[in-house]
Amino acid sequence: MNDISGDSADSSPETSQPSLAIWNGATFIHPLLNAYASATSILQQISMEATDYRNVDTNTLSQLSAAAADNHRLVGAHLAMIAGEIAHRSTPDLGANGLAQGRGFRTPEEMVKVTTGLSGRDAVAAVRAGRMIHHSQYPTENIETNGKVTTPSLEPTYPWLTTVGIALTQGLSLAEADAIRSGLGEPTLRVSTEALSEAAAQLCSEQLAAHGAGNALDPDRLYRRANELRDDIDLASVGDREQDRRNRRALKVIRRPDGMGKLIWDMDPETFAVVMETYDRTTSPRRGGPRFGPTKTQEHADLIRSDARTTEQLASDVFVHLLQTGAGVDPSQILGDVAPRVRLLVPSVDEKPHPGWIEGQPFPVSAETVSRLTCTGTTSEITFDRDKQPLDVGREQRLFSPKQRIALAARDGGCRWSDGDGHDCERPPSWTEAHHIRHWKRDSGNTNIADGILLCRHHHLLAHNNGWEIHRASKTYWLTPPVSEDPQQRPLELPSRSGAMRAYLEAVPD
């Protein structure tokens, strides 16, 4: 194997009289660079005119698709080979002297990502595949030959995937290699490395043969095929793997600055099946679903197809409706003793229609939306005193009551903590705790709305543990930092985050 570790050509017979290639205005003399430049030059000569492809017959187009796939797999394998060598020259034991860190990158994956333009995920896959290729070609133990010691380039991370590394140089794609790796999993006490090696070899042989026949599995199906082999090897652990998938279920909420939100829902297979059954029943007529059947079914399908909403909007509205309906059947089972409801805040100072605010949202909704929501839901009147404070309950109880929490949410709009530089806390009311600005025990404070303020858990702890103090002057709340933070202890105003409250204060001046 040629030594290509230097920046210039070596002196082996193969490179003593190199040929030249010009690519992007640069001249290359190393045989590998020459070969890559030649390959690029050939690809650049292939037509990129849509009319040339529009005019080919269907059979030719299918053949072109297969040929392009072959090129793509070969390019991926060469990219992986280079990524593997970058990883070899960037091993952790080299530290700052390694290639990646020496060029200013934290990891070899980051270097591959930046220098190739790949996504982070694809760069990780390329490095992983490159390691497999290198492991399949380099010895795993030091070998002495004619007094020369050869050291392995990398310790095998996946020794049972050696055949996958070989297959990558024979036409297996990076995505297919990753499907085999993730589908087979790792050795356990019940599954030996040897058993997984045999399974990997079988999968590679099947997939390469299928490529030759033109009926290769796509990566998703290949993953399932690998998973089936794993189940055959370790039938006793099927339940464990099922439980592992179930343990990975999660629902994440992303709040966007424009008031919209996004859910990322990782579902275990059983949950996914239930959700997809509902999704399919909702949207299938749009996607070529039922076109005939009982009159009632046909009428329902016609209504869905003629609905002006997009398929995605239709699905969103249906799931919201299902949540609202289902939660109202028996809310005590999972949601406490009330069904979920959207709290609408309206600064109603006269009989005219006014816009309102959905609690926790920064932007108002129209008066028409207010009218619709108040018609279909329930409203609660919150009475304010002459100081624009909701009613309180004095010192009869220490904890703020549910009605007081509703009033605090309406007034504060969420955690009111601010650093004075415009970096206000963005936690909504549902994530906050009610803080006594006159401490219950230390100051004999009352559980009054005026002496309460909403703070998120982090800022509530900060106030109690780090010496921050909050005080009220009429309708305004101020945060005084400890001396350690500001020797002059200049107060910082804590504005309400509730758009409804701000609109109310503007409409009802002192």
Buried (B, 14 or more C-beta within 10 A) or exposed (E): EEEBEEEEBBEEEEBEEBEEBEBEEEEBEBBBBBBBBBBEEEEEEEEEEEEEEEEEEEEEEEEEEEEEBEEEBBBBBBBBBBBBBBBBBBBEEBEEEBBBBBEEBEBBBBBBBBBBEBEEEBBBBBBBBBBBBBBBBBEEEEEEEEEEEEEBBBEBEBBBBBBBBBBBBEBBBBBBBBBBBEBBBEBEEEBEEEBBBBBBBBBBEBBBEEBEEEEBBEBEEBBEBBBEBBEEBBEEBEEEBEEEBEEEBEEEEEBEEEBEEEEEEEBBEEBBEEEEEEBEBBBBBBEEBBEEEEEEEBEBBEEBEEBEEEBEEBBEEBBEEEEBEEBEEEBEEEEEEEBEBEBBBBBBEEEEEBBBBBBBBBEBBEBEBBEEBEEEEEEEEBEBEEEBBBBBBEEEEEEBBEBBBBBBBBBBBBBBBBEBEEEBBBBBBEBBBBBBBBBBEEEEBBBBBBBBBBBBEEBBEBBEEEEBBBEBEEBEBBBBBEEEEEEEEEBBEBBBBBBBBBBBBEEEEE
